Amino acid sequence: MTPIILVDDQPIANFITKKLLEIEGYKDNVKDYTDALIALELAKSESEAIIFLDLNMPVMSGWDFLEEMKKLGLSNKTIILSSSTSKLDIEKAKQYSCVVEYIVKPLNKIKLSKISPYLKTG
């Protein structure tokens, strides 16, 4: 199963997303990080990993994370999981070829079913 990396500065957000993924059968391959820099290091060695990325984080925002991925030539499929409903953010996300979906928090079973094809393939 495809590795999954959760990146959100709020531990409770990662916890909720991880639990939902576990309920849906993604148990052994989910790693969560509140530090985007550490998650970025892991993404370098996990090229097949799907990344769930929050946008509004201190130190390194989701946008900064995406820019670093671009600079490093990383092409991990990335799902924006943000509380932002801004049309500007949604449009900006489309400028990154690695971003495959933009989901407004919280993740739920209906939203997860929309992205499940990405989670089953590398």
Backbone torsions as a table, in degrees:
resi	resn	phi	psi	omega
1	MET	NA	146.6	-177.9
2	THR	-62.5	132.3	174.7
3	PRO	-65.4	146.9	-179.5
4	ILE	-125.5	131.7	178.0
5	ILE	-116.8	121.0	176.5
6	LEU	-98.7	130.1	-179.7
7	VAL	-127.8	105.8	178.9
8	ASP	-154.5	133.5	-178.3
9	ASP	-71.4	-13.0	179.5
10	GLN	-97.4	110.7	-179.3
11	PRO	-55.5	-35.9	-178.9
12	ILE	-66.2	-34.9	177.8
13	ALA	-65.1	-43.7	176.6
14	ASN	-63.5	-40.9	-179.2
15	PHE	-60.4	-48.1	-178.6
16	ILE	-62.3	-46.9	-179.7
17	THR	-62.9	-43.7	-179.2
18	LYS	-63.2	-42.8	179.6
19	LYS	-62.9	-43.0	178.7
20	LEU	-62.7	-43.0	178.0
21	LEU	-62.5	-40.9	178.9
22	GLU	-62.8	-43.4	178.9
23	ILE	-59.5	-34.1	-178.7
24	GLU	-87.6	5.9	173.8
25	GLY	102.8	1.8	178.5
26	TYR	-97.5	81.6	-171.3
27	LYS	-99.5	-46.9	-168.1
28	ASP	-93.7	-4.3	-171.8
29	ASN	-119.0	17.6	-177.6
30	VAL	-107.5	123.4	176.0
31	LYS	-119.8	135.3	-179.1
32	ASP	-119.6	144.3	-176.9
33	TYR	-136.5	138.4	172.4
34	THR	-98.8	-8.9	178.8
35	ASP	-109.7	109.8	-176.6
36	ALA	-62.9	-32.6	-179.9
37	LEU	-64.1	-41.4	178.3
38	ILE	-67.2	-42.0	178.4
39	ALA	-61.4	-38.7	179.2
40	LEU	-63.6	-40.3	177.0
41	GLU	-59.7	-43.0	178.9
42	LEU	-65.5	-40.2	-179.2
43	ALA	-59.7	-30.7	179.0
44	LYS	-61.2	-36.3	-177.2
45	SER	-98.8	-6.9	-179.2
46	GLU	-118.1	69.1	-173.4
47	SER	-65.0	-21.2	179.8
48	GLU	-89.4	-8.4	-175.1
49	ALA	-67.1	142.0	171.4
50	ILE	-90.5	134.9	-178.2
51	ILE	-111.1	127.3	170.1
52	PHE	-98.4	118.2	-169.5
53	LEU	-124.3	124.5	171.3
54	ASP	-79.4	153.4	179.6
55	LEU	-94.3	-43.0	-173.6
56	ASN	-95.1	93.9	179.2
57	MET	-135.9	149.8	175.9
58	PRO	-75.1	168.3	179.2
59	VAL	65.9	-65.7	177.9
60	MET	-131.3	112.0	178.8
61	SER	-73.6	169.3	174.7
62	GLY	-60.5	-36.2	177.7
63	TRP	-64.7	-42.8	177.1
64	ASP	-61.2	-41.0	179.3
65	PHE	-60.0	-46.9	179.3
66	LEU	-63.4	-38.9	177.8
67	GLU	-64.5	-41.3	177.4
68	GLU	-64.5	-40.8	176.8
69	MET	-58.2	-44.4	-179.7
70	LYS	-61.5	-46.4	179.9
71	LYS	-60.8	-37.1	-177.7
72	LEU	-84.5	-4.9	-179.6
73	GLY	73.5	24.5	178.8
74	LEU	-83.1	139.5	-178.0
75	SER	-125.7	26.5	177.5
76	ASN	-53.9	133.2	174.1
77	LYS	-61.2	129.7	-174.4
78	THR	-124.9	133.3	177.2
79	ILE	-113.0	115.8	176.1
80	ILE	-73.2	126.4	176.9
81	LEU	-124.6	95.1	-169.8
82	SER	-133.9	156.3	173.9
83	SER	-82.4	-8.3	-178.7
84	SER	-73.5	126.9	174.5
85	THR	-106.1	11.2	-177.6
86	SER	-63.1	128.7	176.8
87	LYS	-63.5	-30.6	177.4
88	LEU	-63.8	-43.5	178.2
89	ASP	-64.8	-42.8	-179.5
90	ILE	-61.9	-42.8	178.8
91	GLU	-69.0	-40.6	179.5
92	LYS	-61.8	-39.1	-179.5
93	ALA	-60.9	-32.0	-179.4
94	LYS	-67.7	-15.2	179.6
95	GLN	-76.8	-11.4	-179.6
96	TYR	-102.6	117.2	-175.7
97	SER	-63.5	-24.0	-179.3
98	CYS	-77.6	-18.7	-178.5
99	VAL	-79.0	117.4	-177.2
100	VAL	-101.9	-20.7	178.9
101	GLU	-153.2	154.8	173.5
102	TYR	-125.8	115.4	-177.4
103	ILE	-119.7	133.2	176.0
104	VAL	-86.1	130.8	178.7
105	LYS	-61.7	153.2	-2.2
106	PRO	-85.3	155.5	172.6
107	LEU	-68.9	140.8	175.8
108	ASN	-139.3	179.3	-175.9
109	LYS	-62.0	-37.4	-179.8
110	ILE	-65.9	-47.6	179.2
111	LYS	-65.5	-38.1	179.3
112	LEU	-64.0	-38.7	-179.9
113	SER	-62.9	-30.3	178.7
114	LYS	-66.8	-33.0	-176.8
115	ILE	-103.6	-1.5	-176.3
116	SER	-57.2	-31.4	176.8
117	PRO	-59.1	-33.3	178.4
118	TYR	-69.2	-30.5	-175.7
119	LEU	-80.0	-18.4	-177.2
120	LYS	-95.6	-12.3	180.0
121	THR	-122.0	157.6	-179.8
122	GLY	-85.9	NA	NA
